[in-house]
Amino acid sequence: MRKVELDFARKPSGHPILGGVVAALGLIAILTASWRQTDLEAKLARIDGQRLRQNNAQVGPARVDPQAETRARELSTQFRRPWEALFSQLEKTDVKGVQLSQVLPQAVESTESGQRRVLLGGEAEDTAPLYEYLRRLRDQSELQQVHLLQQRWDEQGNVVRFQIAAQWTDPQVPAGGAQ
C-alpha cells in the first residue's frame, strides 16, 4: 500500500498588500452603509414626529366624558379620607372579652352632613361585654347612631357573634359640610 502524504499548511497566494487593501475597502463600505442607515432612520423619526404633531393639532383638545370626570373626583375624595382616625378610635374602644374582627367602612358619604356608614363585626364572650362595647362606641364623638344589627350565640365557638352599624363623622370636616 502506498503512503499518503497530507499537507495542511496553506501557501500564500497573491500579494499581501492587496489583501489589506481589500479588507480596508470592505471596512469603509460597511461603515458608510451603517452611517447612511443611521441618517435615514433619523430622517424617518423626524418625519414621523412632524406627522404626529400635525395630527394632534388637527384633532384639537381631547373631549372629557363628564361621568368619567365625576367618578375620578369621587375616587380622589375617597382616597383623602382619614381612615386612620376611624381605626385609631376603634382601637381605643377596648373591652375585655370583645374581639373586633371586621371593619367595613363605606367610602362614599351616606348623608348630607358628610357622615359615612361603617359596619363592625366581631365576637364577645358573653352579652355583658358586648353591651359594654356598644355603650363605649356610643360615647365616642366620631360615631353616631350606633346600633346593634345582629347578635347570635355560636355554640361551636362558645361566643356571641355580632354586627354593629354606625355613622362615622370625620373630625376634620366641619359638621354640615363634606370635604
CYANA upper distance limits for C-alpha pairs under 8 A (distance plus 0.5 A):
 14 GLY  CA     18 LEU  CA      8.07
 15 HIS  CA     19 GLY  CA      7.47
 16 PRO  CA     20 GLY  CA      7.20
 17 ILE  CA     21 VAL  CA      6.78
 18 LEU  CA     22 VAL  CA      6.76
 19 GLY  CA     23 ALA  CA      6.73
 20 GLY  CA     24 ALA  CA      6.64
 21 VAL  CA     25 LEU  CA      6.63
 22 VAL  CA     26 GLY  CA      6.67
 23 ALA  CA     27 LEU  CA      6.74
 24 ALA  CA     28 ILE  CA      6.70
 25 LEU  CA     29 ALA  CA      6.66
 26 GLY  CA     30 ILE  CA      6.76
 27 LEU  CA     31 LEU  CA      6.70
 28 ILE  CA     32 THR  CA      6.56
 29 ALA  CA     33 ALA  CA      6.65
 30 ILE  CA     34 SER  CA      6.63
 31 LEU  CA     35 TRP  CA      6.60
 32 THR  CA     36 ARG  CA      6.59
 33 ALA  CA     37 GLN  CA      6.63
 34 SER  CA     38 THR  CA      6.74
 35 TRP  CA     39 ASP  CA      6.68
 36 ARG  CA     40 LEU  CA      6.71
 37 GLN  CA     41 GLU  CA      6.67
 38 THR  CA     42 ALA  CA      6.74
 39 ASP  CA     43 LYS  CA      6.85
 40 LEU  CA     44 LEU  CA      6.64
 41 GLU  CA     45 ALA  CA      6.66
 42 ALA  CA     46 ARG  CA      6.78
 43 LYS  CA     47 ILE  CA      6.74
 44 LEU  CA     48 ASP  CA      6.64
 45 ALA  CA     49 GLY  CA      6.62
 46 ARG  CA     50 GLN  CA      6.72
 47 ILE  CA     51 ARG  CA      6.66
 48 ASP  CA     52 LEU  CA      6.67
 49 GLY  CA     53 ARG  CA      6.69
 50 GLN  CA     54 GLN  CA      6.66
 51 ARG  CA     55 ASN  CA      6.66
 52 LEU  CA     56 ASN  CA      6.60
 53 ARG  CA     57 ALA  CA      6.58
 54 GLN  CA     58 GLN  CA      6.75
 55 ASN  CA     59 VAL  CA      6.75
 56 ASN  CA     60 GLY  CA      7.00
 64 VAL  CA     68 ALA  CA      8.14
 64 VAL  CA     69 GLU  CA      7.60
 65 ASP  CA     69 GLU  CA      6.75
 66 PRO  CA     70 THR  CA      6.62
 67 GLN  CA     71 ARG  CA      6.65
 68 ALA  CA     72 ALA  CA      6.59
 69 GLU  CA     73 ARG  CA      6.80
 70 THR  CA     74 GLU  CA      6.81
 71 ARG  CA     75 LEU  CA      6.75
 72 ALA  CA     76 SER  CA      6.68
 73 ARG  CA     77 THR  CA      6.71
 74 GLU  CA     78 GLN  CA      6.77
 74 GLU  CA    108 VAL  CA      8.44
 75 LEU  CA     79 PHE  CA      6.86
 76 SER  CA     80 ARG  CA      7.08
 77 THR  CA     81 ARG  CA      7.32
 77 THR  CA    179 GLN  CA      8.08
 78 GLN  CA    107 ALA  CA      6.06
 78 GLN  CA    108 VAL  CA      7.24
 81 ARG  CA    107 ALA  CA      8.18
 81 ARG  CA    170 ASP  CA      8.47
 82 PRO  CA     86 LEU  CA      7.82
 82 PRO  CA    170 ASP  CA      7.90
 83 TRP  CA     87 PHE  CA      6.87
 84 GLU  CA     88 SER  CA      6.34
 85 ALA  CA     89 GLN  CA      6.72
 85 ALA  CA    170 ASP  CA      8.43
 86 LEU  CA     90 LEU  CA      6.82
 86 LEU  CA    142 GLU  CA      8.34
 86 LEU  CA    168 TRP  CA      8.25
 87 PHE  CA     91 GLU  CA      6.68
 88 SER  CA     92 LYS  CA      6.85
 89 GLN  CA     93 THR  CA      7.00
 89 GLN  CA    142 GLU  CA      8.47
 90 LEU  CA     94 ASP  CA      8.20
 93 THR  CA    133 TYR  CA      7.73
 93 THR  CA    136 ARG  CA      7.01
 93 THR  CA    137 LEU  CA      7.29
 94 ASP  CA     98 VAL  CA      8.18
 94 ASP  CA    133 TYR  CA      7.95
 95 VAL  CA    129 PRO  CA      7.16
 95 VAL  CA    132 GLU  CA      7.73
 95 VAL  CA    133 TYR  CA      6.37
 96 LYS  CA    129 PRO  CA      7.43
 97 GLY  CA    124 ALA  CA      5.97
 97 GLY  CA    125 GLU  CA      5.71
 97 GLY  CA    126 ASP  CA      8.07
 97 GLY  CA    129 PRO  CA      6.54
 98 VAL  CA    122 GLY  CA      7.88
 98 VAL  CA    123 GLU  CA      6.40
 98 VAL  CA    124 ALA  CA      4.78
 98 VAL  CA    125 GLU  CA      7.10
 98 VAL  CA    129 PRO  CA      6.85
 98 VAL  CA    130 LEU  CA      6.94
 98 VAL  CA    133 TYR  CA      7.83
 99 GLN  CA    122 GLY  CA      6.09
 99 GLN  CA    123 GLU  CA      5.95
 99 GLN  CA    124 ALA  CA      6.75
100 LEU  CA    120 LEU  CA      7.64
100 LEU  CA    121 GLY  CA      6.51
100 LEU  CA    122 GLY  CA      4.80
100 LEU  CA    123 GLU  CA      7.13
101 SER  CA    120 LEU  CA      8.29
101 SER  CA    121 GLY  CA      6.31
101 SER  CA    122 GLY  CA      5.18
101 SER  CA    123 GLU  CA      8.02
102 GLN  CA    119 LEU  CA      8.28
102 GLN  CA    120 LEU  CA      6.02
102 GLN  CA    121 GLY  CA      5.15
102 GLN  CA    122 GLY  CA      6.69
103 VAL  CA    118 VAL  CA      7.55
103 VAL  CA    119 LEU  CA      6.39
103 VAL  CA    120 LEU  CA      5.28
103 VAL  CA    121 GLY  CA      7.03
104 LEU  CA    118 VAL  CA      6.11
104 LEU  CA    119 LEU  CA      5.50
104 LEU  CA    120 LEU  CA      6.92
105 PRO  CA    116 ARG  CA      7.95
105 PRO  CA    117 ARG  CA      6.77
105 PRO  CA    118 VAL  CA      4.75
105 PRO  CA    119 LEU  CA      6.81
106 GLN  CA    116 ARG  CA      6.55
106 GLN  CA    117 ARG  CA      6.09
106 GLN  CA    118 VAL  CA      6.45
107 ALA  CA    116 ARG  CA      7.32
108 VAL  CA    116 ARG  CA      6.95
109 GLU  CA    114 GLY  CA      6.00
109 GLU  CA    115 GLN  CA      6.04
109 GLU  CA    116 ARG  CA      5.19
109 GLU  CA    117 ARG  CA      8.16
110 SER  CA    114 GLY  CA      7.68
110 SER  CA    115 GLN  CA      6.47
110 SER  CA    116 ARG  CA      5.55
110 SER  CA    117 ARG  CA      6.97
111 THR  CA    115 GLN  CA      6.07
111 THR  CA    116 ARG  CA      7.48
112 GLU  CA    176 GLY  CA      7.44
112 GLU  CA    177 GLY  CA      7.91
112 GLU  CA    178 ALA  CA      8.11
113 SER  CA    175 ALA  CA      6.47
113 SER  CA    176 GLY  CA      4.75
113 SER  CA    177 GLY  CA      6.03
113 SER  CA    178 ALA  CA      7.02
114 GLY  CA    169 THR  CA      7.32
114 GLY  CA    170 ASP  CA      8.07
114 GLY  CA    173 VAL  CA      8.04
114 GLY  CA    175 ALA  CA      7.81
114 GLY  CA    176 GLY  CA      7.28
114 GLY  CA    177 GLY  CA      6.42
114 GLY  CA    178 ALA  CA      5.09
114 GLY  CA    179 GLN  CA      7.89
115 GLN  CA    167 GLN  CA      6.43
115 GLN  CA    168 TRP  CA      5.87
115 GLN  CA    169 THR  CA      5.28
115 GLN  CA    170 ASP  CA      7.56
116 ARG  CA    167 GLN  CA      5.97
116 ARG  CA    168 TRP  CA      5.56
116 ARG  CA    169 THR  CA      7.14
117 ARG  CA    165 ALA  CA      7.55
117 ARG  CA    166 ALA  CA      6.23
117 ARG  CA    167 GLN  CA      5.02
117 ARG  CA    168 TRP  CA      6.30
118 VAL  CA    165 ALA  CA      6.36
118 VAL  CA    166 ALA  CA      5.95
118 VAL  CA    167 GLN  CA      6.70
118 VAL  CA    168 TRP  CA      6.95
119 LEU  CA    163 GLN  CA      7.46
119 LEU  CA    164 ILE  CA      6.20
119 LEU  CA    165 ALA  CA      5.10
119 LEU  CA    166 ALA  CA      7.07
120 LEU  CA    163 GLN  CA      6.08
120 LEU  CA    164 ILE  CA      5.48
120 LEU  CA    165 ALA  CA      6.82
121 GLY  CA    161 ARG  CA      8.10
121 GLY  CA    162 PHE  CA      6.18
121 GLY  CA    163 GLN  CA      4.89
121 GLY  CA    164 ILE  CA      6.82
122 GLY  CA    161 ARG  CA      6.35
122 GLY  CA    162 PHE  CA      6.08
122 GLY  CA    163 GLN  CA      7.19
123 GLU  CA    159 VAL  CA      6.68
123 GLU  CA    160 VAL  CA      5.86
123 GLU  CA    161 ARG  CA      4.82
123 GLU  CA    162 PHE  CA      6.39
124 ALA  CA    129 PRO  CA      7.04
124 ALA  CA    130 LEU  CA      6.29
124 ALA  CA    159 VAL  CA      6.16
124 ALA  CA    160 VAL  CA      5.59
124 ALA  CA    161 ARG  CA      7.01
124 ALA  CA    162 PHE  CA      8.28
125 GLU  CA    129 PRO  CA      7.63
125 GLU  CA    158 ASN  CA      7.94
125 GLU  CA    159 VAL  CA      5.47
125 GLU  CA    160 VAL  CA      6.72
126 ASP  CA    130 LEU  CA      7.18
126 ASP  CA    159 VAL  CA      7.00
126 ASP  CA    160 VAL  CA      6.49
127 THR  CA    131 TYR  CA      6.63
127 THR  CA    160 VAL  CA      7.38
128 ALA  CA    132 GLU  CA      6.78
129 PRO  CA    133 TYR  CA      6.61
130 LEU  CA    134 LEU  CA      6.72
131 TYR  CA    135 ARG  CA      6.66
132 GLU  CA    136 ARG  CA      6.77
133 TYR  CA    137 LEU  CA      6.72
134 LEU  CA    138 ARG  CA      6.82
134 LEU  CA    146 VAL  CA      7.96
134 LEU  CA    147 HIS  CA      8.42
134 LEU  CA    148 LEU  CA      8.06
135 ARG  CA    139 ASP  CA      6.87
136 ARG  CA    140 GLN  CA      7.22
137 LEU  CA    143 LEU  CA      7.34
137 LEU  CA    146 VAL  CA      7.53
138 ARG  CA    143 LEU  CA      7.05
138 ARG  CA    144 GLN  CA      7.04
138 ARG  CA    145 GLN  CA      7.99
138 ARG  CA    146 VAL  CA      6.29
139 ASP  CA    143 LEU  CA      8.47
140 GLN  CA    144 GLN  CA      8.34
142 GLU  CA    168 TRP  CA      6.30
142 GLU  CA    169 THR  CA      5.54
142 GLU  CA    170 ASP  CA      7.20
142 GLU  CA    171 PRO  CA      7.05
143 LEU  CA    166 ALA  CA      6.69
143 LEU  CA    167 GLN  CA      6.11
143 LEU  CA    168 TRP  CA      5.29
143 LEU  CA    169 THR  CA      6.73
144 GLN  CA    166 ALA  CA      6.45
144 GLN  CA    167 GLN  CA      5.57
144 GLN  CA    168 TRP  CA      6.99
144 GLN  CA    169 THR  CA      8.13
145 GLN  CA    165 ALA  CA      8.30
145 GLN  CA    166 ALA  CA      5.82
145 GLN  CA    167 GLN  CA      6.29
146 VAL  CA    164 ILE  CA      7.48
146 VAL  CA    165 ALA  CA      6.30
146 VAL  CA    166 ALA  CA      4.79
146 VAL  CA    167 GLN  CA      7.42
147 HIS  CA    164 ILE  CA      6.15
147 HIS  CA    165 ALA  CA      5.85
147 HIS  CA    166 ALA  CA      6.81
148 LEU  CA    162 PHE  CA      8.02
148 LEU  CA    163 GLN  CA      6.73
148 LEU  CA    164 ILE  CA      5.02
148 LEU  CA    165 ALA  CA      7.00
149 LEU  CA    162 PHE  CA      8.04
149 LEU  CA    163 GLN  CA      5.96
149 LEU  CA    164 ILE  CA      5.78
149 LEU  CA    165 ALA  CA      6.98
150 GLN  CA    161 ARG  CA      8.46
150 GLN  CA    162 PHE  CA      5.84
150 GLN  CA    163 GLN  CA      5.61
150 GLN  CA    164 ILE  CA      7.57
151 GLN  CA    160 VAL  CA      6.95
151 GLN  CA    161 ARG  CA      6.02
151 GLN  CA    162 PHE  CA      4.75
151 GLN  CA    163 GLN  CA      7.07
152 ARG  CA    160 VAL  CA      6.01
152 ARG  CA    161 ARG  CA      5.90
152 ARG  CA    162 PHE  CA      7.09
153 TRP  CA    158 ASN  CA      7.73
153 TRP  CA    159 VAL  CA      6.49
153 TRP  CA    160 VAL  CA      4.97
153 TRP  CA    161 ARG  CA      6.78
154 ASP  CA    158 ASN  CA      6.03
154 ASP  CA    159 VAL  CA      5.89
154 ASP  CA    160 VAL  CA      6.37
154 ASP  CA    161 ARG  CA      7.12
155 GLU  CA    159 VAL  CA      7.49
169 THR  CA    173 VAL  CA      8.35
173 VAL  CA    177 GLY  CA      7.23
173 VAL  CA    178 ALA  CA      6.96
173 VAL  CA    179 GLN  CA      6.51
174 PRO  CA    178 ALA  CA      8.18
